């Protein structure tokens, strides 16, 4: 799957189903993970500078480990696992 424009597909980290102390969390209490790995990026955005159209590439690249906004994006469940389709603006940081 190839996202368009400034969209990015992230492979989400697994959801914690229990606390470190062993307490099982209900589905309501399980927070969506805020980390993942970028698996695909769009072509970027285009801006007009004078009379020319310029391509602006995205800052993230495939393979980057990122932290993203908790409620940003669209969940996608595929055979390979859980993914999230987000706009690059919803990515808060790239882990070093």
N, C-alpha and C positions, 0 to 999 in steps of 0.2 A: 504494500500500500504506500502511495506517495502523497504526502500532504501538499497543499498548494499555498502560495503566498507566504505569510509569516507563521503558518501553522507548524507544529512539531508533534511527533508521536513519541510518547514516553512509556517505557516498560516499567510499570509500578513495582515498588518493593512489596513484599508480602504483607498482608494485614496481620497485626498482632491479635491473636485470639485469646491470649491470657497475659496477665501481668507477670513481672519478674518473680513475684511471690507465689505464682501458680494459680491465681484466681482467674476463672474463665470469664471473659467479657461477653455481654450480650451483643447482638448485631448493632443495636442502637449505640452502645458505648464504644464500639470499635471505630477509631479514627481512621479516615482514609490516609494512607501513607503520604508523606510530604517529600519523599525522595524517589528517584528512579533514574533510569538510563535512557538517553535519547537514542532512538532506533531509526528515526527518519526525520528529515527536515524539508521544509518547503523551499522554493526558489528565492525567497526574500521579498522585498517590496520594491516598487518603482516610484521614483519621485521625478518631478520636472524641475530641471535647473536651467533657467533661461529658456531656450527653445529646444533643449535636448531632454531625452528620457534617460535616467540613470538607474541602474540596478544597485540596490543596497542589500548585501548579503546578511544573513542572520549571524548573530554572535555565537550561537551554539552549533556544534557539529555532531554528527553521529558518534556515539561512544562516550559523550560527556555525561558525567554523573551530576544531576541537578537537584535543586530544591525548588519546589513549585508551590503556588498558592493553594491553600486547602480546598477552596470551593471553585477553583477555576477549571475550565475545560469540560470535555465530554467523555464519559466512561465508554470504553469499547471492550467487549468480551469476545476474544477470538480463541480458536483452538489452542494457540500457543500460550495463552494467559491473558491477564488483565492489562489493558493499555489505556492511555489517556491522550486525547487529542486536545492540545492547548495552543493558545496563541503565545508567541515568544514573550509577549509582555507579561504573561502569567508566570514565567520562570523568574524566580527571585535571585538565584545564585548558581554558579557552577562550582562544584566541589573541587578543591585543588588536590 
